[in-house]
């Protein structure tokens, strides 16, 4: 009997104990809930700041890959100004918890600033960025430090942390983007599209003369209007076509992924690029220099004859970029000629004339940003042009 009474007493006391325990735990549970809410806000803010920093750094880096880099300019202050302006604009278009991003200009380019421009090794993203006036010709990177503090849109609020003694806080997120020019190792079709490789080759001697800046500079490319006019722009030029190749009946056009030598095929490839079907005739669907050969190279068959029918297609591309093959050896004649291509080079078509003599297609080095081109080694200078890649480094 006493045991049953004791059990009833214990049972009757449990609701009271549970209520007491619940009351004791309520502040802890309430605080934990509030802390979880504030943690979610902080995580969201950090993600938004990272997106802002990434986008701003990429925008700034893209500004560094301007055509004026081809002019051998040692002073790139105008590009740096443009890079900062683009980064600031992009930041302002990205919000963090509803507040537009704010970046300070940092004209002095101090390493602690919001926007820092310098040189970073594209092969070692852990290296230290160099930001000194003497190395401006190699500048290829933009670091953006996104901040939320009293001078950058205000601190990140902690909506429920006040009662717990946890106030608003500063937050900093960094991002670095690189814009780098590379030699072109080869090309591949992207999304089943045409590859902007002209079926015209240039001999290495004339190409080297252009790259050593010993050839004429008679035409000017204006990037803002994508137009070409008479007058020097600081970038040398070379005649691409027609040129004497040493092969009887051949003037520099080649067969790429085709066996016929019709003018209509040349026009189609100049206008629309090397088609996906034509690319598929090469191993792996890629046109690449064969590194097993010495020197690394690929050989194309010659396309005989001087075709005036390609004039309109080339004229329509004045001011535009494309890639050509650079050959060092050639042989044969007519339809049996061959060209050993040892490099691929981006060019811009500057002038076309097929009336009277001399006939000419004039080109100059260029920068090209096209995912179909496979980058090789880093170019030693921006003046050499190349395939541009803009990417986040860290």
C-alpha positions, 0 to 999 in steps of 0.5 A: 500500500505504501509503495502505491501511494509513493508512486502516485505522489511521484506521478502527480509531481512530474507535471510540475517538474516539467513545467519548471524545467521548461521555464528554466530552458525557455531563455536558452531555447529563445536565445538559440532561435534568435542566434540561428536567425542572425547566423542565417542573416550573416551567411546570406550577407557573406554570400551576397558580398562574395557575388558582388566582389566576384562580379566587380573583380571580373569587370575590372579585369576585363577592362585590362584586356583592352586593344590599347595593350597592343600599342606598347604603352608603358602607361596604362593609367587610363585602363586602370581608371576604366577598371576601377570605374567598371568595378565600382559600377558593378558593385553598385548594381549588386546589393547586400541585404538590400543595400547597394555595394560600395567600393572606394576608388583607391586611385593611389592603388595602395594594397589595402584599398578596395580595388587593387590592380597589379600582376599575378602569376596565372599559373600560381594563384597563391602568389603575391600580387605585384603592384608597382608602377614599374611593372604596369605593362604586365598588369593583369589582375584586379583584387576587390575587397567588398566591405560592409562597415560604417563607410561602406553601406553600414555594418551587417545588422544582427536583428535579434542579437542586441538583447544578448549583447551581440551588436551589428558587425563589420564584414569583409570579403575579397576576390581576385580576377585575372585577364591574361593573354595566351598563345593559341595551341589549337581550337575546337568547336563550342556548342556546335558552332563555327571556329573563327579560323581563316583559311589563309596562312601567313609566312613566319618571316613576314609575321615575325617582322610584324611582331618585331614592329618593323613593318608599316603602320598605316591604319588605325583601329578605334575600339570604341566604335569598332571602326578602321580608318587611315592613320597610325595607331601604334600597332604594326601591320602585314599583308596577309593575302595575296602573297608569293608563297614560293609554290606555283599557283598558290597565294596563301589560301588552304583547305581546312577540313575539306578536299575541294578548293572552291571559292564558295567554300572559302567564302563560307569559312571566312564568313561563318568559320570552320564548321563543326562538321569540318572540325570533326575531320580532325582527330578529336574534333580539334585542330591542334599543333602536334607536340610530338613533332619538332617543331610542334606543327600541323600541315594543311594542303594548299588551295591553288589560285587567286580568288577575287571572289573572297573579296566581299567576305573579307571586306565585310570583316574589316575591323573584326578579329580572326585567327590565321595559321603561321607557316614556316615551310611549304612545298609542292605546287597547285593542288598538291602544295602543303603548308607546315603551320607552326603557330596560330595567331589572332589578327584584325583585318584592317584593309582589303583591296582587290582592284588593280595592283597591288591587291592586298588584305592587310592585318595587324595583331589582335586580342581575341576572347573566344572559348573555341580557341585553346590557350597554350603558354602565357604570352610574354607581352600584351603587344603580341596579342593572343587569346584572352582568358578572364577568370577568377583566381581566388 
